[in-house]
Amino acid sequence: MNEPAMNEPAMNEPARNEPWHANLPQQVEIDGAGDAVLTAAQAAALLGVALEVFLTDLRAGLVYSVVERGEGADAGRLRLTLHRRATQRRILVEAATGRVLGPD
């Protein structure tokens, strides 16, 4: 297998020059409680870190998320906020299907 060039990210690292929303997943899982669930790989990509770094920070308690359910005009939507150290990412999700609607 070829090694990535010095200016190219490794396969498990997000591209450094892309805006974070370029790494939005198209779909997330909706669990039995109706919450949006990201895979570790999806979360790491959104936060712009390698999977191994994300998992280390997760184990250290430096990563957490909040799911908010929309009301009124936002009914049927979820806002997922992902926190890691000083970084925060928010995405909007269709509650019934798990389809990601975009960044918030």
PAFI-680795 format. One record per residue (C-alpha): residue number from 1; residue in three letters; x, y, z. Coordinates in Angstrom, 2 decimals, always signed. Example, Ala and Ser with C-alpha at 12.3 -4.5 7.8 and 13.67 -1.06 7.14 Angstrom:
<pts>
{pt 1, Ala, {+12.30, -4.50, +7.80}}
{pt 2, Ser, {+13.67, -1.06, +7.14}}
</pts>
This chain:
<pts>
{pt 1, Met, {+0.00, +0.00, +0.00}}
{pt 2, Asn, {+1.32, +3.43, -0.89}}
{pt 3, Glu, {+1.99, +5.97, +1.85}}
{pt 4, Pro, {+0.11, +9.30, +1.52}}
{pt 5, Ala, {+2.16, +12.23, +0.27}}
{pt 6, Met, {+3.28, +14.74, +2.90}}
{pt 7, Asn, {+0.48, +17.17, +2.03}}
{pt 8, Glu, {-2.28, +14.54, +1.82}}
{pt 9, Pro, {-4.21, +13.33, +4.87}}
{pt 10, Ala, {-3.97, +9.68, +5.82}}
{pt 11, Met, {-7.11, +7.68, +5.07}}
{pt 12, Asn, {-8.29, +7.88, +8.68}}
{pt 13, Glu, {-7.76, +11.64, +8.96}}
{pt 14, Pro, {-10.00, +14.38, +7.59}}
{pt 15, Ala, {-8.61, +16.80, +5.04}}
{pt 16, Arg, {-7.14, +19.80, +6.84}}
{pt 17, Asn, {-8.26, +22.51, +4.39}}
{pt 18, Glu, {-11.91, +21.51, +4.13}}
{pt 19, Pro, {-14.58, +23.30, +6.16}}
{pt 20, Trp, {-15.97, +21.05, +8.88}}
{pt 21, His, {-19.39, +20.79, +7.23}}
{pt 22, Ala, {-17.75, +19.13, +4.21}}
{pt 23, Asn, {-17.59, +16.04, +6.48}}
{pt 24, Leu, {-21.33, +15.91, +7.23}}
{pt 25, Pro, {-22.72, +12.39, +7.08}}
{pt 26, Gln, {-25.81, +11.93, +4.92}}
{pt 27, Gln, {-27.48, +9.73, +7.50}}
{pt 28, Val, {-27.26, +8.98, +11.22}}
{pt 29, Glu, {-28.89, +6.27, +13.29}}
{pt 30, Ile, {-31.96, +7.07, +15.37}}
{pt 31, Asp, {-31.95, +4.90, +18.51}}
{pt 32, Gly, {-34.91, +3.48, +20.43}}
{pt 33, Ala, {-35.19, +6.65, +22.53}}
{pt 34, Gly, {-35.42, +8.76, +19.37}}
{pt 35, Asp, {-31.95, +10.26, +19.75}}
{pt 36, Ala, {-29.49, +10.79, +16.89}}
{pt 37, Val, {-26.44, +8.51, +17.15}}
{pt 38, Leu, {-23.15, +9.03, +15.30}}
{pt 39, Thr, {-20.53, +6.38, +14.71}}
{pt 40, Ala, {-17.09, +7.15, +16.13}}
{pt 41, Ala, {-15.81, +7.65, +12.57}}
{pt 42, Gln, {-18.61, +10.14, +11.78}}
{pt 43, Ala, {-17.96, +12.09, +14.99}}
{pt 44, Ala, {-14.19, +12.19, +14.44}}
{pt 45, Ala, {-14.67, +13.48, +10.88}}
{pt 46, Leu, {-17.07, +16.21, +12.04}}
{pt 47, Leu, {-14.62, +17.29, +14.72}}
{pt 48, Gly, {-11.69, +17.24, +12.29}}
{pt 49, Val, {-9.54, +14.74, +14.16}}
{pt 50, Ala, {-8.20, +11.27, +13.47}}
{pt 51, Leu, {-10.33, +8.41, +14.79}}
{pt 52, Glu, {-7.62, +7.36, +17.26}}
{pt 53, Val, {-7.44, +10.89, +18.73}}
{pt 54, Phe, {-11.22, +11.03, +19.00}}
{pt 55, Leu, {-11.37, +7.67, +20.80}}
{pt 56, Thr, {-8.63, +8.70, +23.25}}
{pt 57, Asp, {-10.47, +11.92, +24.08}}
{pt 58, Leu, {-13.79, +10.05, +24.35}}
{pt 59, Arg, {-12.29, +7.63, +26.89}}
{pt 60, Ala, {-10.86, +10.59, +28.82}}
{pt 61, Gly, {-14.32, +12.19, +29.04}}
{pt 62, Leu, {-13.43, +15.10, +26.76}}
{pt 63, Val, {-16.17, +14.37, +24.22}}
{pt 64, Tyr, {-19.91, +14.63, +24.79}}
{pt 65, Ser, {-23.07, +15.36, +22.85}}
{pt 66, Val, {-26.49, +16.90, +23.39}}
{pt 67, Val, {-29.64, +16.08, +21.41}}
{pt 68, Glu, {-32.46, +18.63, +21.34}}
{pt 69, Arg, {-35.92, +17.88, +19.97}}
{pt 70, Gly, {-37.59, +20.56, +17.88}}
{pt 71, Glu, {-40.93, +22.04, +18.86}}
{pt 72, Gly, {-43.44, +24.11, +16.93}}
{pt 73, Ala, {-42.03, +24.99, +13.50}}
{pt 74, Asp, {-39.04, +22.70, +14.22}}
{pt 75, Ala, {-41.10, +19.66, +15.23}}
{pt 76, Gly, {-39.77, +16.49, +13.62}}
{pt 77, Arg, {-36.17, +17.71, +13.72}}
{pt 78, Leu, {-33.30, +17.02, +16.07}}
{pt 79, Arg, {-30.32, +19.26, +16.73}}
{pt 80, Leu, {-27.23, +17.25, +17.64}}
{pt 81, Thr, {-24.42, +19.23, +19.27}}
{pt 82, Leu, {-21.07, +17.48, +19.52}}
{pt 83, His, {-18.39, +18.85, +21.87}}
{pt 84, Arg, {-14.68, +17.98, +22.03}}
{pt 85, Arg, {-12.34, +20.20, +24.02}}
{pt 86, Ala, {-12.95, +23.74, +22.66}}
{pt 87, Thr, {-14.63, +22.53, +19.45}}
{pt 88, Gln, {-18.38, +22.40, +18.97}}
{pt 89, Arg, {-20.32, +21.15, +15.94}}
{pt 90, Arg, {-24.10, +21.27, +15.41}}
{pt 91, Ile, {-26.09, +19.38, +12.83}}
{pt 92, Leu, {-29.82, +19.18, +12.09}}
{pt 93, Val, {-31.37, +15.76, +11.62}}
{pt 94, Glu, {-34.78, +14.62, +10.43}}
{pt 95, Ala, {-36.09, +12.75, +13.50}}
{pt 96, Ala, {-38.15, +10.14, +11.64}}
{pt 97, Thr, {-35.45, +9.01, +9.20}}
{pt 98, Gly, {-32.05, +10.10, +10.53}}
{pt 99, Arg, {-31.37, +12.06, +7.34}}
{pt 100, Val, {-28.92, +14.88, +8.00}}
{pt 101, Leu, {-30.45, +18.18, +6.90}}
{pt 102, Gly, {-27.26, +20.22, +7.28}}
{pt 103, Pro, {-25.13, +22.16, +9.72}}
{pt 104, Asp, {-26.84, +24.42, +12.25}}
</pts>
